[in-house]
């Protein structure tokens, strides 16, 4: 599964922590404040003190309409009584 993780103040330490706690993780894209990674393990924010946010990467959009379509598709899969959080 692909994830997006917002890195903490010490970027290198956050990356080291993620790859140590989840050794089967592959970094796909690294930016200044975030990383897209793929892992066979389910990432758990509570296990990562140096990573303030983690989200499931549900798709890439090259336009607002494509982003809307991806979000609508993912929301349709969820229980309507469950609270959700998402970001762009």
N, C-alpha and C positions, 0 to 999 in steps of 0.2 A: 504494500500500500504506500502511496505517496503522501508525504506530510510537508507542511510549511511550519518552520519553527522560527520565532523571533528570538534572536540571540540577546544575551544579557550584556552588561557593561563591558565585561571582558570577553570579547568574541572568541578568542582562541580557547579560553577555559570552557566556555559553553560548548564549543565543538568537541573538545576533548571529552567532556562529560557525556555528551550524547553518544559518541562512538565507543566509549568505555562501558556505559550502562547497556547500550544496545550494539554489540559488536557486529551484528549481521546487517548493519545500516550502511547504505551507499549514499554519498553526497552527490546530488545531481547538479545543483546550481548553488553557488555561494555568492551572496551580496554583502554589503557592509553591515547590515543589521538583521539579515534573515538568511535562511538556508532552506532549499527544497531537497528533501531526501527521500529515499525509499528504504523500507524496512519490512522484513518478514514478521517482525515482532510488532505488537500494538504499543505505540509510545504512550506513556503515562506521565502527564505533567507533574504529578506529585513525586515522581522519582528523580526529577531534574531541578535542582535548586538554582542553577544558573540560566535557565530558559524560562522567561516569563510567560510565553504563549506558544501553544502548539495547535495546529489545525490540520484537518484532512484536506489534502489537495484534490479538489474534485474536477478540475479541468483548466484549460488555457483558453482565454478569449482574446480575440484580436479586435473586437468591437463591442460596444454596449449591448447590442442586440444578442450577440453570441453569449455574453455574460448572463444576460437575463434568461436566455433559454437553458443554460446550464443550471442556474439557481432554481428555476421552476421545476426542472426535471428532478433535481435532488430533493427539493421540498416535497414533491409528490410521493416520494418513497418513505417519508417519515410519518410517525404517529402524530395525528393532529392535536393530541392532548399533551404532547411532550414539548417542553420549552427548548428552544434552539438558540444558538449563537453563531453568527457568521460574519466574516469580514471580507473586504475586497482589497 
